[in-house]
Amino acid sequence: GVNFLDTAELYPVAPRRETQGRTSQYIGTWLQRRRREDCVVATKVAGRSTGLEWIPANREAPPRRGAERRPRLDAASIVRAAEAELRRLR
């Protein structure tokens, strides 16, 4: 069976503000019906990108509109992205 799942804060592709993180939400719903210890979930964070300024704002709960800035790949950004991903995965 399947036990390794790969996701990213940017999924689904093509990335859009309205759908960002939805893949992780679907995976979280799927995982609720399984034993967590039987699955491995890998994720990735968005690095420095032009045109994706809404990504850092979506890391907040609830998303902070108007807080757009270019994604960064530093320790604080990675922690915020991982915490947001865990919220989506439940």
N, C-alpha and C positions, 0 to 999 in steps of 0.2 A: 504494500500500500504506500500511499504518499505520506511522508512525515517531515519533509523539508519544504518550507514555504519561503519564497523570496519576495519582498515588497520594497517600496521606497516611498518617502513622503511626497514625491513628485507624481506617483502613479494615480490615476491611469494616464496613459499616453494617448493623445496629445495633452500636455498639461494645461489646465484652465483653472482659474480661481474657484469656479463653482463646483468642480469635480475633484479637486486636489484632496488626497487622503481617502477617497471613497473605496479604493481597493483594500486598504487596511481595515476599513469598517466591515466590508464583506468577509474578509478573512476572520475578523474578530467574531462575527456572528457564526461562522462555520466552526471556529474553535470552541464556542460555547457548548457544542454538542459532542465534544471529544475530551479526552484526558489531556490536559496541557503537557504533562510530563512525557507524552508520547510524540510530541511535535517539536520541531526546531523552526523558529521564525528568524529570518535574517532581514535586515532593513538597511537602507542607505539614506544619507542626508544630502540635500542639494548644496552644492558648493557655490562659489562666486559665479553668478550668472546675470547677464543682461536680459531684461524682458520678463524676469520672474520676481519682481520686487514684492509681490504679494505673498511669497512663501514665508518670510519671517513673521508677517502679521498673522498668518494662519497657524503658527506654532503656539499662539496664545489661546487660552480657553476663557471666554469665547474669543473667536478671531477678532483682532483689533483693526478695523478698517481705518485707513488714514495713517497707519503706522508703517507704510511701505518703505522698504529700503532694499538695497541689493543683498542677496544672501551672502553670508560669510562662512568660512570654514575654520572657526576658532572653537576653543573649548566650550565657552558659554553657548554658542549657537548649536553645537553638537548636542549638548545636554538638553536644551529646549526642544530640539527636533526629536530626540529620543523620547522625552516625556510626552510630547504631543502624539507620537506614534503609539506609545503605550496606551494613551487615552483612547485612541481610535480602535486599537485592538481589544480594548476592555480588559 
